[in-house]
């Protein structure tokens, strides 16, 4: 689970990027950049709240479906 401090630290990083959006004149570019920032933030919070991602994205976890198999 992500701690409150980690959550707020990630939000603080993104706030500075969002504050810089006021320099963009085109609404399309503003929206595109804002969406990218927000999506990255959401992905990072989700990954940290579930668990740390593995180093090898192809590695599968061994799970047992039956309780008698340990």
DSSP file (Angstrom, degrees, kcal/mol; ACC not computed):
  #  RESIDUE AA STRUCTURE BP1 BP2  ACC     N-H-->O    O-->H-N    N-H-->O    O-->H-N    TCO  KAPPA ALPHA  PHI   PSI    X-CA   Y-CA   Z-CA
    1    1 A X              0   0    0      0, 0.0     2,-0.3     0, 0.0    48,-0.2   0.000 360.0 360.0 360.0 140.6    0.0    0.0    0.0
    2    2 A X        -     0   0    0     43,-0.2     2,-0.1     1,-0.1    47,-0.1  -0.582 360.0-128.1 -78.9 137.2    1.2    3.5   -0.8
    3    3 A X     >  -     0   0    0     -2,-0.3     4,-2.3     1,-0.1     5,-0.2  -0.396  19.5-113.4 -81.7 163.6    1.8    5.8    2.2
    4    4 A X  H  > S+     0   0    0      1,-0.2     4,-2.5     2,-0.2     5,-0.2   0.872 117.4  54.6 -63.4 -37.1    0.3    9.2    2.4
    5    5 A X  H  > S+     0   0    0      2,-0.2     4,-2.2     1,-0.2    -1,-0.2   0.912 109.6  46.2 -64.6 -42.6    3.7   10.8    2.2
    6    6 A X  H  > S+     0   0    0      2,-0.2     4,-2.3     1,-0.2    -2,-0.2   0.909 112.3  51.5 -64.9 -41.9    4.5    8.9   -1.0
    7    7 A X  H  X S+     0   0    0     -4,-2.3     4,-2.0     1,-0.2    -2,-0.2   0.929 113.4  43.6 -60.1 -47.4    1.2    9.9   -2.5
    8    8 A X  H  X S+     0   0    0     -4,-2.5     4,-2.4     2,-0.2    -1,-0.2   0.838 110.6  55.5 -70.1 -33.2    1.6   13.6   -1.7
    9    9 A X  H  X S+     0   0    0     -4,-2.2     4,-1.8    -5,-0.2    -1,-0.2   0.912 109.6  46.7 -65.2 -41.1    5.2   13.5   -2.9
   10   10 A X  H  X S+     0   0    0     -4,-2.3     4,-1.8     1,-0.2    -2,-0.2   0.901 112.3  50.4 -66.4 -40.2    4.1   12.2   -6.3
   11   11 A X  H  X S+     0   0    0     -4,-2.0     4,-2.0     1,-0.2    -2,-0.2   0.885 107.4  54.5 -64.2 -38.4    1.3   14.8   -6.4
   12   12 A X  H  X S+     0   0    0     -4,-2.4     4,-1.3     1,-0.2    -1,-0.2   0.891 106.4  51.5 -64.0 -39.6    3.8   17.6   -5.6
   13   13 A X  H  X S+     0   0    0     -4,-1.8     4,-1.0     1,-0.2    -1,-0.2   0.915 112.6  45.7 -61.2 -42.5    6.0   16.5   -8.6
   14   14 A X  H  X S+     0   0    0     -4,-1.8     4,-2.3     1,-0.2    -2,-0.2   0.792 102.1  66.1 -73.9 -27.9    3.0   16.6  -10.9
   15   15 A X  H  X S+     0   0    0     -4,-2.0     4,-2.6     1,-0.2    -1,-0.2   0.905  99.1  51.8 -61.3 -41.8    1.8   20.0   -9.6
   16   16 A X  H  X S+     0   0    0     -4,-1.3     4,-1.3     1,-0.2    -1,-0.2   0.892 110.4  48.4 -62.8 -38.9    4.9   21.8  -10.9
   17   17 A X  H  < S+     0   0    0     -4,-1.0     4,-0.4     1,-0.2    -1,-0.2   0.887 112.4  48.8 -67.6 -38.5    4.3   20.3  -14.3
   18   18 A X  H >< S+     0   0    0     -4,-2.3     3,-1.2     1,-0.2     4,-0.3   0.875 106.3  56.7 -69.1 -36.7    0.6   21.3  -14.3
   19   19 A X  H >< S+     0   0    0     -4,-2.6     3,-1.1     1,-0.3    -1,-0.2   0.838 101.3  57.9 -63.3 -32.0    1.5   24.8  -13.2
   20   20 A X  G >< S+     0   0    0     -4,-1.3     3,-1.6     1,-0.2    -1,-0.3   0.644  86.1  80.6 -72.6 -13.9    3.7   25.1  -16.3
   21   21 A X  G X  S+     0   0    0     -3,-1.2     3,-1.9    -4,-0.4    -1,-0.2   0.722  72.0  77.8 -65.9 -20.1    0.7   24.4  -18.5
   22   22 A X  G <  S+     0   0    0     -3,-1.1    -1,-0.3    -4,-0.3    -2,-0.1   0.711  86.0  62.4 -64.3 -17.4   -0.5   28.0  -18.2
   23   23 A X  G <  S+     0   0    0     -3,-1.6     2,-0.4    -4,-0.1    -1,-0.3   0.624  82.0  96.5 -80.4 -13.6    2.2   28.9  -20.7
   24   24 A X    <   -     0   0    0     -3,-1.9     6,-0.0    -4,-0.2    -3,-0.0  -0.649  53.0-171.4 -82.1 128.9    0.6   26.8  -23.4
   25   25 A X        +     0   0    0     -2,-0.4     2,-0.4     5,-0.0    -1,-0.1   0.788  62.3  80.3 -90.3 -31.1   -1.7   28.8  -25.7
   26   26 A X     >  -     0   0    0      1,-0.2     4,-2.4     2,-0.0     5,-0.2  -0.654  66.6-151.1 -84.0 127.5   -3.4   26.0  -27.6
   27   27 A X  H  > S+     0   0    0     -2,-0.4     4,-3.0     1,-0.2     5,-0.2   0.890  97.6  55.1 -62.8 -38.4   -6.2   24.2  -25.8
   28   28 A X  H  > S+     0   0    0      1,-0.2     4,-2.5     2,-0.2    -1,-0.2   0.931 110.5  44.2 -60.9 -47.0   -5.5   21.0  -27.7
   29   29 A X  H  > S+     0   0    0      2,-0.2     4,-2.5     1,-0.2     5,-0.2   0.882 113.6  52.1 -65.5 -38.3   -1.8   21.0  -26.5
   30   30 A X  H  X S+     0   0    0     -4,-2.4     4,-2.8     2,-0.2    -2,-0.2   0.953 112.6  44.2 -60.3 -50.7   -2.9   21.9  -23.0
   31   31 A X  H  X S+     0   0    0     -4,-3.0     4,-2.6     1,-0.2    -2,-0.2   0.904 113.7  50.4 -63.5 -42.0   -5.4   19.1  -22.8
   32   32 A X  H  X S+     0   0    0     -4,-2.5     4,-1.8    -5,-0.2    -1,-0.2   0.921 114.6  43.2 -62.9 -45.6   -3.0   16.6  -24.3
   33   33 A X  H  X S+     0   0    0     -4,-2.5     4,-2.4     2,-0.2    -2,-0.2   0.909 113.7  51.0 -68.2 -42.7   -0.2   17.4  -21.9
   34   34 A X  H  X S+     0   0    0     -4,-2.8     4,-2.6    -5,-0.2     5,-0.2   0.919 110.1  50.3 -60.1 -44.1   -2.5   17.6  -18.9
   35   35 A X  H  X S+     0   0    0     -4,-2.6     4,-2.5    -5,-0.2    -1,-0.2   0.890 110.0  50.3 -62.1 -40.3   -3.9   14.1  -19.8
   36   36 A X  H  X S+     0   0    0     -4,-1.8     4,-2.3     2,-0.2    -1,-0.2   0.921 111.9  47.3 -64.8 -44.0   -0.4   12.7  -20.1
   37   37 A X  H  X S+     0   0    0     -4,-2.4     4,-2.1     1,-0.2    -2,-0.2   0.934 115.1  45.6 -61.9 -46.8    0.6   14.1  -16.7
   38   38 A X  H  X S+     0   0    0     -4,-2.6     4,-2.5     1,-0.2    -2,-0.2   0.875 112.5  50.3 -67.7 -38.6   -2.5   12.8  -15.0
   39   39 A X  H  X S+     0   0    0     -4,-2.5     4,-2.5    -5,-0.2    -1,-0.2   0.911 110.9  49.1 -66.3 -42.7   -2.3    9.4  -16.6
   40   40 A X  H  X S+     0   0    0     -4,-2.3     4,-2.3    -5,-0.2    -2,-0.2   0.906 111.9  49.5 -61.9 -41.8    1.3    9.0  -15.6
   41   41 A X  H  X S+     0   0    0     -4,-2.1     4,-2.5     2,-0.2     5,-0.2   0.936 111.8  47.7 -63.3 -47.2    0.4   10.0  -12.0
   42   42 A X  H  X S+     0   0    0     -4,-2.5     4,-2.4     1,-0.2    -2,-0.2   0.898 111.9  50.1 -61.5 -41.5   -2.5    7.6  -11.9
   43   43 A X  H  X S+     0   0    0     -4,-2.5     4,-2.7     2,-0.2    -1,-0.2   0.921 111.7  47.8 -63.7 -43.9   -0.4    4.7  -13.2
   44   44 A X  H  X S+     0   0    0     -4,-2.3     4,-2.3     2,-0.2    -2,-0.2   0.909 112.9  47.4 -65.9 -42.0    2.4    5.3  -10.7
   45   45 A X  H  X S+     0   0    0     -4,-2.5     4,-2.1     2,-0.2    -1,-0.2   0.914 113.0  49.6 -64.7 -42.2    0.0    5.5   -7.8
   46   46 A X  H  X S+     0   0    0     -4,-2.4     4,-1.8    -5,-0.2     5,-0.2   0.935 111.6  48.0 -62.3 -46.7   -1.8    2.4   -8.9
   47   47 A X  H  X S+     0   0    0     -4,-2.7     4,-2.2     1,-0.2    -2,-0.2   0.908 114.3  46.2 -61.8 -42.4    1.5    0.4   -9.3
   48   48 A X  H  < S+     0   0    0     -4,-2.3    -1,-0.2     1,-0.2    -2,-0.2   0.824 111.3  51.9 -71.2 -30.3    2.8    1.6   -5.9
   49   49 A X  H  < S+     0   0    0     -4,-2.1    -1,-0.2    -5,-0.2    -2,-0.2   0.805 116.2  39.9 -77.6 -26.8   -0.5    0.8   -4.2
   50   50 A X  H  < S-     0   0    0     -4,-1.8     2,-0.3     1,-0.4    -2,-0.2   0.955 126.9 -70.2 -81.5 -59.5   -0.6   -2.8   -5.5
   51   51 A X     <  -     0   0    0     -4,-2.2     2,-0.4    -5,-0.2    -1,-0.4  -0.959  57.6 -63.3-178.1 177.0    3.0   -3.7   -5.2
   52   52 A X        -     0   0    0     -2,-0.3    -4,-0.1    -3,-0.1     2,-0.1  -0.666  58.1-115.3 -77.6 132.3    6.4   -3.0   -6.7
   53   53 A X        -     0   0    0     -2,-0.4     4,-0.1     1,-0.1    -1,-0.1  -0.403  34.0-108.7 -67.1 145.2    6.6   -4.0  -10.4
   54   54 A X        -     0   0    0      2,-0.1    -1,-0.1     1,-0.1     3,-0.1  -0.311  16.7-124.1 -71.8 159.1    9.0   -6.8  -11.1
   55   55 A X  S    S+     0   0    0      1,-0.2     2,-0.7     2,-0.1    -1,-0.1   0.848 104.0  53.9 -71.3 -34.1   12.2   -6.1  -12.9
   56   56 A X  S >  S-     0   0    0      1,-0.1     3,-1.5     2,-0.0    -1,-0.2  -0.888  70.6-164.0-105.1 107.7   11.4   -8.6  -15.6
   57   57 A X  T 3  S+     0   0    0     -2,-0.7    -1,-0.1     1,-0.3    -3,-0.1   0.694  88.2  56.2 -65.7 -17.4    7.9   -7.9  -17.0
   58   58 A X  T 3  S+     0   0    0      2,-0.1    -1,-0.3    -3,-0.1     2,-0.2   0.590  80.0 110.6 -90.1 -11.0    7.7  -11.4  -18.5
   59   59 A X    <   -     0   0    0     -3,-1.5     2,-0.3     1,-0.0    -5,-0.1  -0.445  57.0-150.9 -69.7 131.8    8.3  -13.2  -15.3
   60   60 A X        -     0   0    0     -2,-0.2     2,-0.3     1,-0.0    -2,-0.1  -0.769  12.1-121.9-103.2 149.8    5.2  -15.0  -14.0
   61   61 A X        -     0   0    0     -2,-0.3     2,-0.7     1,-0.0    -1,-0.0  -0.668  22.1-121.2 -89.1 144.0    4.4  -15.7  -10.4
   62   62 A X        +     0   0    0     -2,-0.3     2,-0.4     2,-0.0    -1,-0.0  -0.757  39.5 175.8 -84.1 118.0    3.9  -19.2   -9.2
   63   63 A X        -     0   0    0     -2,-0.7     2,-0.5     0, 0.0     0, 0.0  -0.924  22.9-139.4-122.3 149.8    0.5  -19.5   -7.8
   64   64 A X        -     0   0    0     -2,-0.4     3,-0.0     1,-0.1     6,-0.0  -0.906   8.9-168.9-109.0 137.3   -1.3  -22.6   -6.4
   65   65 A X  S    S+     0   0    0     -2,-0.5     2,-0.4     1,-0.0    -1,-0.1   0.700  73.4  59.3 -94.7 -22.8   -5.0  -23.1   -7.2
   66   66 A X  S >  S-     0   0    0      3,-0.1     3,-1.0     1,-0.1    -1,-0.0  -0.869  73.0-141.2-110.1 142.8   -5.5  -25.9   -4.7
   67   67 A X  T 3  S+     0   0    0     -2,-0.4    -1,-0.1     1,-0.2    -3,-0.0   0.768  99.7  62.9 -71.7 -25.7   -4.9  -25.6   -1.0
   68   68 A X  T 3  S+     0   0    0      1,-0.1     2,-0.7     2,-0.1    -1,-0.2   0.556  91.1  76.2 -78.6  -4.7   -3.4  -29.1   -0.7
   69   69 A X    <         0   0    0     -3,-1.0    -3,-0.1     1,-0.1    -1,-0.1  -0.903 360.0 360.0-106.2 106.2   -0.5  -28.1   -3.0
   70   70 A X              0   0    0     -2,-0.7    -1,-0.1    -6,-0.0    -2,-0.1   0.379 360.0 360.0-120.7 360.0    2.0  -26.0   -1.2
